[in-house]
Amino acid sequence: MSTGLIIALIVIGAVLVVAVAALMALRYGRSHGGGDLRKRFGPEYDRAVTRHDGDTKAAERDLARRVARHGDLRVEPLDPERQERFQARWAAAQERFVDAPREALSEADHLLGEAAEARGFPDSGHYDEQLAALSVHHARHVQGYRHVHRLAHAPEHAAGHAPEQPATAGHGPAGDGVSGNGAATEEMRTAMIEARELFQDLVGAGAVGSGTKGSRVI
């Protein structure tokens, strides 16, 4: 068999694999319908449409591919000891937010990735794949992880972030966060609050204590 023929067969095989995957996604979308996808994904459906510049069909094909790839994923429970360790680390991150919000945000990003991996989702080293799987099983709360991850990996100057100061520095009596680096801190605070919903889904509803210094801030 000539080299040219071998290469041609490899190319044809790759094209067939892509075609089959696309056909499966299309069949899923037709059999389940856009209404079912909207119901399943909730706000994630609207975000997918936005990412595809308003092309609803393209968004539905994207979501259908996610379900086809990750819908049968087996989510494992956490044992109580590991659950408690995750909860303690999240509480510590909340407390750290008072004095070092960016570092606390980074820890939250790591915790979400580790907790998802511990539950059986793709490992945290493959963020995009992990996020896609989470969007199938935790569609209503996955945006918090996306927000935290984006801020945690953004260059400090990109967010207009001044050298790190305590979260209360330069604030008025009500801690309104309108001076100094308050705007950047407020966005990080919002991301932490959003991400907490997914963390609770993954680890347990009692993951966030109500009497810590951090919980008063976020």
BELNOR-V514098 format. One line per field, one symbol per residue. ss: DSSP state (2 for helix, 1 for strand, 0 for the rest). psi: psi as a letter, one per 40 degrees, with the letter a starting at -180 (. if undefined). burial: + if it has 9 or more other ideal C-beta (glycine too) atoms within 8 Angstrom, else -. A space follows every 50 residues. Layout:
ss: ???
psi: ???
burial: ???
This chain:
ss: 00222222222222222222222222222222222222222022222222 20000222222222222222000000000222222222222222222000 22222222222222222200000000222222222220000222222222 22000222200000000000000000000002222222222222222222 222000000000222220
psi: hiddddddddddddddddddddddddddddddidddddddebdddddddd dffegddddddddddddddedehhhiiiiddddddddddddddddddddg ddddddddddddddddddeeiiieegddddddddddefdeeddddddddd ddeiidddefhihhiideheiadefefeibfddddddddddddddddddd dddidfdhieeiddddd.
burial: -----+--------------++-+++-++--+----++-++++++-+++- -+---+--++++++++++-+--+----+---++--++-++++++++++-+ +++++++++++++++++++-+--+--+--++++++++++-+++++++++- ++------+-+--++-+---+-----+---++++++++++++++++++++ -++---++---+-++-++
